[in-house]
Amino acid sequence: MRDLLVIGGGPAGLATAICAARAGLSVTVVERQRGDIDKACGEGLMPAGLRALERLGALEGLDRRRCAPFRGILYTQAGGPEARARFTRGDGLGVRRVALSEALLARAGTLPSIEIVRGAASGLEVLADHVRARVSEREVTASLLVGADGLQSQVRKLAGLEGRPHPRLRRHGLRRHFACAPWSEFVEVHWAAGVECYVTPVGERVVNVAFLWDAPLGHLSHDFASARAAQHPQHLSHDFESVKVSFNELIARFPSVQEHLQSAEVTSESRGAGPLLRPALARAKGRVALVGDAAGYVDAITGQGLSLAFMSAERLAEQLAPLSRPFDARVLSDALGRYHRSLRRAWLRYALPAQALLGIARRPRLRSAMLGLVARAPSLFSRLVEDFAG
Ligand SMILES: Cc1cc2nc3c(=O)[nH]c(=O)nc-3n(C[C@H](O)[C@H](O)[C@H](O)COP(=O)(O)OP(=O)(O)OC[C@H]3O[C@@H](n4cnc5c(N)ncnc54)[C@H](O)[C@@H]3O)c2cc1C
């Protein structure tokens, strides 16, 4: 029997495996994507996430051709002021998700107690003294089930930890890459009515262009977002055509970004995700712990998902490290209680500013006033952004 069975080999799952293996635990990670592990993401790793990646020992394995540093964040809107927040405690890093996955997989490969199994996990069961799952023909048993299976986490549902989604507000995201030399050293956030556009440098000649919007967005939605999200929650690229139309409609709302991309080749298929708001009632219950997006997610507006994924992995391993194996139910429950509480505090520091920023994004007048205000106080703005993202 393994110590941990981790469902999901995204950043949270692989980081959990690395941290747990370093603490002497045996881990099986199950990942359903068979090739490159990719996902809809703005791909901006904030300074805190970058430091975590270094602690994980995965930074040196990153293919630097598929990364580009960024110095801060620039917020702007057509005809309005620009507000720049420059990081002072180190850069962030734009990084292609496939490159990030490769670096984490390579690091995991150096730890013999990690096993990675490709295939969808099914038949998840939580029993009194162990957990189990099936992957293809194989059964895996472990002392603890870790849900690192993203926004639509099956593990969160299984454990009865699914919070209630907002009845009306359904934000979605979509991204695509362009072969184009980055024109800014900042992650640019462009605001328009009901939608934001994020431009992140992710290589010497590659930019990631991502959108976040409330569905339905006027004429734009023609319900592709919710219909497709229900069918293919993480991979809207299954229907490239409808995504392509929508991407073009979205980009048309940002003429200043469109201008830069006019003759640039599209280098990736579009990927989307949503709805983004995914509350979790708790981060652990019985023999189940949740990490990353599965542990609760508000929105990508603050670009902190990856940093939070790494943080949850580190905190979970910290609590599990001192326990003797196989985990006794009572001792495990205390350790997971501590994990839940420590993550909850950190999560609120992300969730409250994210909610506030969402409120501002949705109100054009307030947004203009806020931009004007912070544009006049760049050092205060930099400190604010760095305090919660850096
Ligand atoms: C449009 C958009 C832009 C974003 N921009 C940023 C940004 O700029 N910076 C940032 O830090 N964050 C950003 N985020 C958030 C970030 O992408 C997530 O927070 C991050 O991916 C969370 O990692 P994770 O490992 O928890 O989940 P995921 O990356 O979703 O990984 C979950 C994994 O689980 C696997 N899986 C699911 N179910 C099963 C199963 N049954 N069996 C086996 N495997 C399974 C999936 O294949 C997947 O690989 C953005 C998100 C969106 C949608």
The ligand as an ORCA input file, in Angstrom:
! r2SCAN-3c Opt
* xyz 0 1
  C      -7.796     31.370    -18.238
  C      -6.960     31.098    -17.016
  C      -5.831     31.869    -16.786
  C      -5.035     31.602    -15.672
  N      -3.898     32.325    -15.492
  C      -3.077     32.054    -14.458
  C      -1.838     32.747    -14.313
  O      -1.457     33.587    -15.124
  N      -1.054     32.434    -13.243
  C      -1.419     31.493    -12.331
  O      -0.675     31.253    -11.370
  N      -2.580     30.813    -12.455
  C      -3.408     31.063    -13.499
  N      -4.559     30.342    -13.654
  C      -4.891     29.306    -12.655
  C      -4.040     28.068    -12.853
  O      -4.131     27.621    -14.174
  C      -4.519     26.978    -11.881
  O      -4.646     27.540    -10.608
  C      -3.545     25.807    -11.818
  O      -3.540     25.113    -13.022
  C      -3.961     24.858    -10.687
  O      -3.205     23.687    -10.740
  P      -3.838     22.298    -10.288
  O      -2.746     21.302    -10.369
  O      -4.595     22.472     -9.040
  O      -4.963     21.979    -11.390
  P      -4.787     21.615    -12.933
  O      -3.665     22.360    -13.515
  O      -6.145     21.781    -13.524
  O      -4.409     20.069    -12.920
  C      -5.347     19.070    -12.631
  C      -4.900     17.808    -13.326
  O      -5.725     16.721    -12.915
  C      -5.946     15.871    -14.007
  N      -7.168     15.097    -13.711
  C      -8.415     15.564    -13.475
  N      -9.256     14.554    -13.219
  C      -8.523     13.405    -13.274
  C      -8.817     12.018    -13.113
  N     -10.051     11.591    -12.816
  N      -7.828     11.118    -13.256
  C      -6.574     11.529    -13.556
  N      -6.234     12.821    -13.727
  C      -7.189     13.755    -13.593
  C      -6.075     16.851    -15.199
  O      -5.799     16.214    -16.422
  C      -5.028     17.904    -14.839
  O      -3.774     17.645    -15.428
  C      -5.388     30.578    -14.757
  C      -6.542     29.820    -14.982
  C      -7.318     30.082    -16.095
  C      -8.535     29.253    -16.323
*
